[in-house]
């Protein structure tokens, strides 16, 4: 097996693996989308669903204590 044949085989395997992962991801997405939402989750409580909201405000620097 020459280096060119090995490269072609590797590229084909990578392409097949990419297609398989894409199909599996789409299937999992569809299954998750079909699932009924839970009641009383963070979205209903007004909280962010995935990330914590951070607000940056200008405030004076904290005072240092002298020891």
CORWO-V991099 format. One line per field, one symbol per residue. ss: DSSP state (a for helix, b for strand, c for the rest). phi: phi as a letter, one per 20 degrees, with the letter a starting at -180 (. if undefined). A space follows every 50 residues. Layout:
ss=???
phi=???
//
This chain:
ss=ccaaaaaaaaaaaaaaaaaaaaaaaaaaaaaaaacccccccccccccccc ccccccccccccccccc
phi=.effffffffffffffffffffffffffffffffffffemfffffneffd defdddcecffffeeed
//
